[in-house]
Amino acid sequence: PVIISEINFIGGCGMKKIFLLLTLIFTTLTFAKEEDIQGKWITEKAKNGNQIIVEFYKTNDRYFGKINQLTIPTYEKGHKLEGKTKLDLANPDKNLKTRPLVGINFVSDFTYNPEKNRFENGFIYNPENGKTYYCSISFKDPNTLIVKGSLDKSGLIGSKQIWTKIK
């Protein structure tokens, strides 16, 4: 009697609706693949409102991301270089301080770990302070990356950002 009443309850709630809902969930659920990282992504906004458009590419089984564009490409009013293209001024290498930020590798040297569906052993450069940090990148979904920069290789001390794919 209990089994029959449970079946009647499910059937009474709209078995067709439940089946439709499950079908909808599984058909819209998409999983990211390694190659989905290639292309352009936009970072979260920095404190000054700037966002970086990063273009990922693969070379010799390693992934890199260069700065393709800045949403605020020139220095703001009041800066000593007001109106000029932003440069890598904080770089510790004197020879690189005058290079434009657009075109530099912002993230570099990642390998893909298929077991974790994650890009590992890479680095991220912070042009605001000229420092390079350990970094790992994973997919939240095919159009969203979780980018974690850290002081330690294991990723315990650091911060993360969400980057969005640009279509």
Residue pairs with C-beta under 8 A, 6 or more apart in sequence:
10 18
30 141
30 142
31 142
32 117
32 139
32 141
32 142
33 142
34 112
34 114
34 117
36 139
36 142
37 56
37 63
37 119
37 137
37 139
37 145
38 56
38 57
38 58
38 63
39 55
39 56
39 165
39 166
40 53
40 54
40 55
40 56
40 68
40 165
40 166
41 53
41 54
41 55
41 56
41 65
41 145
41 163
41 164
41 165
41 166
42 51
42 52
42 53
42 54
42 71
42 163
42 164
42 166
43 51
43 52
43 53
43 54
43 147
43 161
43 163
44 51
44 161
44 162
44 163
45 51
46 128
48 72
48 76
49 71
49 72
50 70
50 71
50 72
51 70
51 71
52 67
52 69
52 70
52 71
52 106
53 67
53 68
53 69
53 70
53 71
53 166
54 65
54 66
54 67
54 68
54 106
54 107
54 163
55 65
55 66
55 68
56 63
56 64
56 65
56 107
57 63
57 64
57 65
57 66
58 64
61 111
62 108
62 109
62 110
62 111
63 107
63 109
63 110
63 111
63 112
63 119
63 122
64 105
64 107
64 108
64 109
64 110
65 105
65 106
65 107
65 108
66 103
66 104
66 105
66 106
67 101
67 102
67 103
67 104
67 106
68 102
69 102
70 86
70 101
70 102
72 86
73 85
73 86
73 102
74 82
74 83
74 84
74 85
74 86
75 81
75 82
75 83
75 84
75 86
76 82
81 87
85 100
85 102
86 100
86 101
86 102
86 127
87 97
87 98
87 99
87 100
87 101
88 96
88 97
88 98
88 99
88 100
88 101
88 104
88 127
88 130
89 97
90 97
90 127
90 128
90 129
90 130
91 97
91 99
91 127
91 130
92 130
101 127
104 125
104 127
105 125
106 124
106 125
106 127
107 122
107 123
107 124
107 125
107 135
107 137
107 147
108 122
108 123
108 125
109 121
109 122
109 123
110 119
110 120
110 121
110 122
110 135
110 137
111 119
111 120
111 121
111 122
112 118
112 119
112 120
113 119
113 120
116 138
117 138
117 139
118 136
118 137
118 138
119 136
119 137
119 138
120 136
122 134
122 135
122 136
122 137
123 132
123 133
123 134
123 135
124 132
124 133
124 134
124 135
124 147
124 149
125 131
125 132
125 133
126 132
126 133
126 149
133 149
133 150
133 151
133 158
134 149
134 150
134 151
134 152
134 153
134 155
134 158
135 147
135 148
135 149
135 150
136 147
136 148
136 150
136 155
137 145
137 146
137 147
137 148
138 145
138 146
138 148
139 145
139 146
140 146
140 162
142 165
143 164
143 165
144 162
144 163
144 164
144 165
145 162
145 163
145 164
145 165
146 160
146 161
146 162
147 160
147 161
147 162
147 163
148 155
148 158
148 159
148 160
149 158
149 159
149 160
149 161
150 156
150 157
150 158
150 159
151 157
151 158
152 158
